[in-house]
Amino acid sequence: MGSTSDTWEALRSLPAVIDPPGAEYAVLVPLYEDEAGEVRVVLTRRPDHMPTHPGDVVFPGGHREDGEEPISTALREAWEEIALPEENVVEIFGGLSPVTTRDRTRPIIPVVARIERPPEFVPDHREVDVIIEPRVDDLLVEDDWVERDWYGHPLWFYEFDEGILWGATAYMMRELLDFLRSSSAS
């Protein structure tokens, strides 16, 4: 990947966040520049006691409240789950394609943002077991991704020491990575 400023510039050409019918969930795809000048993304691992998606590696996010816009949901959920203050959200770049899981009628809306990392993230242990902050350059290494069959559907998997990124979140991550690859190629 190019410089951090090139990454931020490329992300400014993401499409606007869309709000399709039936969308009940939104997630924040928080990106920040670390002290070494590397772009990192913030993910969480859900606790094993969760009733849905236990142990999954996901973006901070969740269910929309009545009348809430997707960006507001993503920001509220990031605050609730990892204590990311809204004032630390430097820029909303746009959105990735809404993604569905088993329930195809309720899309998840990904909101991509540049953040200023707070001195520490504080996980809400009811919803977050671990916070994972990989470098985007590491995620861009295609050989570290594995595609497997999951009940007749090809899915991507990326393994961290803390857990496995797969399913809808892996789909969103790969769309982001493909976007960055195509932006750096042009």
C-alpha positions as CSV (number, residue, x, y, z in Angstrom):
1,M,0.0,0.0,0.0
2,G,1.2,3.6,-0.6
3,S,1.5,6.2,2.1
4,T,-1.1,6.8,4.8
5,S,-2.2,10.0,3.1
6,D,-2.7,8.0,-0.2
7,T,-4.9,5.6,1.8
8,W,-7.0,8.3,3.3
9,E,-7.3,10.0,-0.2
10,A,-8.4,6.7,-1.8
11,L,-11.0,6.1,0.9
12,R,-12.6,9.5,0.2
13,S,-13.8,8.0,-3.1
14,L,-15.9,5.3,-1.4
15,P,-19.6,5.5,-2.2
16,A,-21.9,7.2,0.3
17,V,-23.4,5.0,3.1
18,I,-26.7,3.6,1.8
19,D,-29.7,2.5,3.8
20,P,-31.5,-0.3,2.0
21,P,-35.0,-1.4,3.1
22,G,-34.9,-3.8,6.0
23,A,-31.4,-2.8,7.2
24,E,-31.5,-3.3,11.0
25,Y,-27.8,-3.3,11.7
26,A,-24.8,-1.1,11.1
27,V,-21.1,-1.5,11.9
28,L,-18.2,0.9,12.0
29,V,-15.1,0.0,10.1
30,P,-12.6,2.1,12.1
31,L,-9.2,2.9,10.6
32,Y,-6.4,4.8,12.2
33,E,-2.7,5.7,11.7
34,D,-0.5,4.2,14.4
35,E,2.7,5.8,15.7
36,A,4.8,4.1,13.0
37,G,2.6,5.6,10.3
38,E,0.8,2.3,9.5
39,V,-2.9,2.1,8.9
40,R,-4.7,-0.2,11.3
41,V,-8.3,-1.4,11.5
42,V,-10.2,-2.1,14.8
43,L,-12.0,-5.5,15.2
44,T,-13.4,-7.2,18.2
45,R,-13.9,-10.8,19.2
46,R,-17.3,-11.6,20.6
47,P,-17.4,-13.5,23.9
48,D,-18.3,-17.2,23.8
49,H,-21.4,-16.6,25.9
50,M,-23.1,-14.4,23.3
51,P,-26.4,-15.8,22.0
52,T,-25.6,-14.9,18.4
53,H,-22.2,-15.2,16.7
54,P,-20.3,-16.3,19.8
55,G,-16.5,-16.0,19.4
56,D,-16.7,-14.3,16.0
57,V,-14.3,-11.6,15.0
58,V,-16.4,-8.6,13.9
59,F,-16.5,-4.8,13.5
60,P,-18.0,-2.8,16.3
61,G,-21.7,-2.5,15.6
62,G,-25.2,-3.7,16.2
63,H,-28.9,-3.2,16.0
64,R,-30.4,0.2,15.0
65,E,-32.7,2.0,17.3
66,D,-36.0,3.3,16.1
67,G,-35.4,6.1,13.5
68,E,-31.7,5.9,13.8
69,E,-29.5,6.5,10.7
70,P,-26.8,3.9,9.9
71,I,-23.9,6.3,10.7
72,S,-25.4,7.1,14.1
73,T,-25.9,3.4,14.9
74,A,-22.3,2.6,14.0
75,L,-20.9,5.5,16.1
76,R,-23.2,4.6,19.1
77,E,-22.3,1.0,19.0
78,A,-18.6,1.7,18.8
79,W,-18.9,3.9,21.9
80,E,-20.9,1.2,23.7
81,E,-18.6,-1.7,22.7
82,I,-15.1,-0.2,22.8
83,A,-15.5,3.3,24.2
84,L,-14.6,5.1,21.0
85,P,-15.7,8.7,21.6
86,E,-17.6,10.2,18.7
87,E,-15.3,13.2,18.7
88,N,-12.5,10.7,17.9
89,V,-14.2,10.0,14.5
90,V,-12.2,12.3,12.3
91,E,-13.9,11.5,9.0
92,I,-16.7,9.3,7.6
93,F,-15.4,8.1,4.2
94,G,-18.5,6.3,3.1
95,G,-19.9,2.8,3.0
96,L,-19.2,-0.6,1.7
97,S,-21.9,-2.8,0.2
98,P,-24.6,-3.9,2.7
99,V,-24.1,-7.5,3.6
100,T,-26.5,-10.2,4.7
101,T,-26.0,-13.3,6.8
102,R,-28.4,-16.2,6.9
103,D,-31.3,-13.8,7.1
104,R,-31.2,-12.2,3.6
105,T,-33.9,-9.7,4.5
106,R,-31.9,-7.7,7.1
107,P,-28.7,-6.2,5.6
108,I,-25.8,-5.0,7.7
109,I,-24.5,-1.5,6.7
110,P,-20.7,-1.0,6.9
111,V,-19.6,2.6,7.7
112,V,-15.9,3.3,7.0
113,A,-14.3,6.0,9.1
114,R,-10.9,7.4,10.0
115,I,-10.5,7.7,13.7
116,E,-8.0,9.1,16.1
117,R,-7.2,6.2,18.4
118,P,-8.0,7.0,22.0
119,P,-5.3,6.3,24.6
120,E,-7.0,3.1,25.3
121,F,-10.1,1.2,24.1
122,V,-12.3,-0.1,26.9
123,P,-14.2,-3.2,25.8
124,D,-17.7,-3.8,27.2
125,H,-17.1,-7.4,28.3
126,R,-20.8,-8.2,27.8
127,E,-20.2,-7.8,24.0
128,V,-16.4,-7.8,23.5
129,D,-13.9,-10.4,24.6
130,V,-10.8,-8.9,22.9
131,I,-10.0,-5.9,20.7
132,I,-7.8,-6.8,17.7
133,E,-5.9,-4.0,15.7
134,P,-4.2,-5.5,12.7
135,R,-2.2,-3.6,10.1
136,V,-4.1,-3.2,6.8
137,D,-0.8,-4.1,5.0
138,D,-0.9,-7.4,6.8
139,L,-4.5,-8.0,5.8
140,L,-3.6,-7.3,2.2
141,V,-1.3,-10.4,2.0
142,E,-3.5,-12.6,0.0
143,D,-1.6,-15.8,1.0
144,D,-2.8,-15.3,4.6
145,W,-6.5,-15.7,3.6
146,V,-8.1,-19.1,3.1
147,E,-11.2,-19.8,1.1
148,R,-13.3,-22.7,2.4
149,D,-16.7,-24.3,1.6
150,W,-19.3,-23.5,4.3
151,Y,-22.5,-25.4,3.7
152,G,-22.1,-25.2,-0.1
153,H,-21.0,-21.5,-0.1
154,P,-17.4,-20.3,-0.5
155,L,-16.3,-18.2,2.4
156,W,-13.1,-16.4,3.3
157,F,-11.3,-16.9,6.6
158,Y,-8.4,-15.0,8.2
159,E,-6.9,-16.3,11.4
160,F,-5.6,-14.1,14.2
161,D,-4.2,-15.5,17.4
162,E,-7.3,-14.1,19.1
163,G,-9.9,-15.6,16.7
164,I,-11.0,-16.2,13.2
165,L,-12.4,-13.5,10.9
166,W,-14.9,-15.0,8.5
167,G,-18.5,-14.7,7.2
168,A,-20.1,-11.3,6.7
169,T,-17.2,-9.4,8.4
170,A,-14.6,-11.1,6.2
171,Y,-16.7,-10.2,3.2
172,M,-16.7,-6.6,4.2
173,M,-13.0,-6.6,5.0
174,R,-12.2,-8.1,1.6
175,E,-14.3,-5.5,-0.2
176,L,-12.4,-2.8,1.7
177,L,-9.1,-4.5,0.8
178,D,-10.1,-4.9,-2.9
179,F,-11.1,-1.2,-2.9
180,L,-7.7,-0.2,-1.6
181,R,-5.8,-2.5,-4.0
182,S,-7.7,-1.1,-7.0
183,S,-7.2,2.5,-5.8
184,S,-3.4,2.0,-5.4
185,A,-3.3,0.4,-8.9
186,S,-4.8,3.4,-10.6
